[in-house]
Amino acid sequence: MALQEIGRIALRAEGEWWVAHHARLDTMDGATELGRIRLNLVQQDRLLKEQFIAFIREAFSVACREALGMTPEYPKPPMPAPEHERGS
């Protein structure tokens, strides 16, 4: 079966927090928050940042298995946010 994109995990700085959302491919409108961590923690510790990303991916995988009966794959590496979604 061919892979089908069901959205993306978007990580955004929001004030003092780094917030993970599940969002549609083309917009953050209607995005669902998956988790958050203090921004200064992931800015200061690369390993903690990578572990948070891995945790969010696994949590999303569990939600997909429960809701859809399938586990998502992550065939693409993390990519920067589209320009129109970046903070100033």
C-alpha positions in Angstrom: 0.0 0.0 0.0 1.3 3.5 -0.9 2.1 6.0 1.8 -0.6 8.6 2.4 0.2 11.9 4.2 -2.2 12.4 7.1 -0.7 15.7 8.3 2.4 16.7 10.0 3.8 17.2 13.4 4.6 20.9 13.8 6.9 22.2 16.6 6.6 25.9 17.3 7.9 28.4 19.9 5.0 29.9 21.7 6.2 32.4 24.3 8.2 30.4 26.9 7.1 27.0 25.4 8.0 24.8 22.5 4.7 23.3 21.5 4.0 20.2 19.3 0.9 20.1 17.2 -0.6 17.7 14.7 -1.6 19.9 11.8 -2.8 19.7 8.2 -0.2 19.8 5.5 -1.0 23.3 4.4 -2.1 25.2 7.5 -1.9 25.4 11.3 -5.6 26.3 11.4 -7.4 23.7 13.5 -4.1 22.1 14.7 -4.3 19.8 17.7 -1.8 20.3 20.5 0.2 17.1 21.3 2.5 18.4 24.0 4.8 21.1 25.2 8.1 21.7 27.0 9.8 24.8 28.3 11.6 26.4 25.3 14.8 27.2 27.3 15.2 23.5 28.1 15.3 22.4 24.5 17.4 25.4 23.4 20.1 24.5 26.0 20.1 20.7 25.6 20.2 19.1 22.1 19.7 15.6 23.5 16.6 16.7 25.4 15.3 18.4 22.2 15.7 15.1 20.2 14.1 13.1 23.0 11.1 15.4 23.1 10.7 15.0 19.3 10.9 11.2 19.7 8.4 11.3 22.5 5.9 13.4 20.5 6.3 11.1 17.5 5.7 8.0 19.7 2.7 9.6 21.4 1.2 10.5 18.0 1.8 6.9 16.8 -0.1 5.6 19.8 -3.0 7.9 19.0 -3.0 6.8 15.4 -3.1 3.2 16.3 -6.0 3.7 18.7 -8.0 5.9 16.3 -7.1 4.4 12.9 -5.7 1.0 13.6 -2.4 1.8 11.9 1.0 3.2 12.8 2.3 6.3 11.0 5.7 6.3 9.2 8.0 9.3 9.1 9.7 8.9 5.7 10.8 12.5 5.6 13.4 14.2 7.8 12.3 17.2 10.0 12.0 20.3 7.9 11.9 24.0 8.7 8.5 25.6 9.0 7.1 27.2 5.9 8.0 30.9 5.9 4.4 32.0 6.4 4.2 30.1 9.7 7.5 31.3 11.3 7.5 33.8 14.1 9.1 37.2 13.6 
